[in-house]
């Protein structure tokens, strides 16, 4: 795995089944993040919120924690190194700033982000650069 690869999973939380229905024709996944490697440590940068309170943020989490309890997962790689590198850098920046989770699912701003929004914004910005 390389930093900037994408990681999809099917979680086991209450909202996983709901989000799974919005994930496309296969309805295979409920959550997505950006893989990030630091030395021998593997992380996933993703936007996540507590299922009861809705409070959360873009965070960096160990890959093992991200996949714990998941029913299925898949890794995806960009063929263009500059896009992959840009996605990693941009996602890492949102994580460092602790950007809050977007409970309104509003695409008009990046002041708060949900999981697929984080990935889409990072891809679009990396492609523009």
C-alpha positions as CSV (number, residue, x, y, z in Angstrom):
1,X,0.0,0.0,0.0
2,X,1.1,3.5,-0.7
3,X,0.1,6.8,0.9
4,X,-2.8,8.3,-1.0
5,X,-4.5,4.9,-1.9
6,X,-8.2,4.7,-1.0
7,X,-9.6,2.3,1.5
8,X,-13.3,1.3,1.4
9,X,-15.0,-0.7,4.1
10,X,-18.4,-2.1,5.1
11,X,-18.8,-1.3,8.7
12,X,-21.1,-2.8,11.3
13,X,-22.5,0.4,12.8
14,X,-26.2,1.5,12.8
15,X,-25.7,3.9,9.9
16,X,-23.5,1.5,7.8
17,X,-26.6,-0.1,6.2
18,X,-28.0,3.3,5.3
19,X,-24.8,4.6,3.8
20,X,-24.3,1.3,2.0
21,X,-27.5,1.9,0.0
22,X,-25.9,5.2,-1.3
23,X,-22.6,3.6,-2.4
24,X,-23.5,2.7,-5.9
25,X,-24.9,-0.3,-7.7
26,X,-23.0,-2.9,-5.8
27,X,-24.0,-1.4,-2.3
28,X,-20.7,-3.0,-1.1
29,X,-19.2,-0.3,1.1
30,X,-20.4,2.2,3.7
31,X,-17.2,4.2,4.4
32,X,-14.1,5.4,2.7
33,X,-10.8,6.9,3.7
34,X,-7.2,7.7,2.5
35,X,-4.4,5.3,3.3
36,X,-1.3,6.9,4.9
37,X,2.0,5.3,5.8
38,X,4.5,6.7,8.2
39,X,7.5,4.4,8.4
40,X,6.2,1.0,9.4
41,X,2.9,2.4,10.7
42,X,-0.3,2.3,8.5
43,X,-3.1,4.8,9.0
44,X,-6.4,5.8,7.4
45,X,-7.4,9.4,7.2
46,X,-11.2,9.7,7.3
47,X,-14.1,11.7,8.4
48,X,-16.1,10.0,11.1
49,X,-18.7,10.9,13.8
50,X,-20.1,9.2,16.9
51,X,-23.3,7.4,16.0
52,X,-25.2,8.8,19.0
53,X,-24.0,12.4,19.1
54,X,-23.0,13.1,15.5
55,X,-19.8,14.7,16.8
56,X,-16.6,13.9,15.0
57,X,-13.9,15.1,12.7
58,X,-11.4,14.2,10.0
59,X,-8.9,12.1,11.8
60,X,-6.0,9.8,11.4
61,X,-6.6,6.3,12.7
62,X,-4.5,3.1,12.6
63,X,-5.5,0.9,9.7
64,X,-6.1,-2.0,12.1
65,X,-8.6,0.1,14.0
66,X,-10.3,1.4,10.8
67,X,-10.8,-2.2,9.6
68,X,-11.8,-3.7,13.1
69,X,-15.2,-5.2,12.9
70,X,-15.7,-4.4,9.2
71,X,-17.4,-7.1,7.1
72,X,-15.6,-6.3,3.8
73,X,-12.9,-3.9,2.6
74,X,-11.0,-3.0,-0.6
75,X,-8.0,-0.9,-1.5
76,X,-7.8,1.3,-4.6
77,X,-4.8,2.9,-6.2
78,X,-4.6,5.9,-8.5
79,X,-2.4,5.3,-11.5
80,X,-1.1,8.8,-11.5
81,X,1.5,9.3,-8.7
82,X,1.0,13.0,-8.4
83,X,-2.7,12.6,-7.8
84,X,-2.1,9.9,-5.2
85,X,0.5,12.1,-3.5
86,X,-1.8,15.1,-3.6
87,X,-4.7,13.2,-2.1
88,X,-2.5,12.1,0.8
89,X,-1.2,15.5,1.5
90,X,-4.6,17.2,1.3
91,X,-6.3,14.6,3.5
92,X,-3.4,14.9,6.0
93,X,-3.9,18.6,6.1
94,X,-7.6,18.3,6.9
95,X,-6.8,15.8,9.7
96,X,-4.1,18.0,11.2
97,X,-6.7,20.8,11.4
98,X,-9.3,18.5,12.9
99,X,-11.9,19.7,10.4
100,X,-15.4,18.7,11.9
101,X,-17.7,16.1,10.5
102,X,-20.3,17.5,8.2
103,X,-23.6,16.4,9.8
104,X,-25.5,18.5,7.2
105,X,-23.9,16.7,4.3
106,X,-23.4,20.0,2.6
107,X,-21.1,20.1,-0.4
108,X,-20.9,23.8,-0.7
109,X,-17.9,24.2,1.7
110,X,-15.0,22.3,3.1
111,X,-15.3,23.8,6.6
112,X,-16.8,20.4,7.6
113,X,-16.6,17.1,5.7
114,X,-18.1,13.7,5.6
115,X,-16.2,10.6,4.4
116,X,-16.9,10.7,0.7
117,X,-16.8,14.4,0.6
118,X,-13.2,14.4,2.1
119,X,-12.1,12.0,-0.6
120,X,-13.8,13.9,-3.4
121,X,-12.4,17.2,-2.3
122,X,-8.9,15.8,-2.0
123,X,-9.1,14.1,-5.4
124,X,-10.4,17.3,-7.1
125,X,-7.8,19.5,-5.5
126,X,-5.0,17.1,-6.3
127,X,-6.1,16.9,-9.9
128,X,-6.2,20.7,-10.2
129,X,-2.7,21.0,-9.0
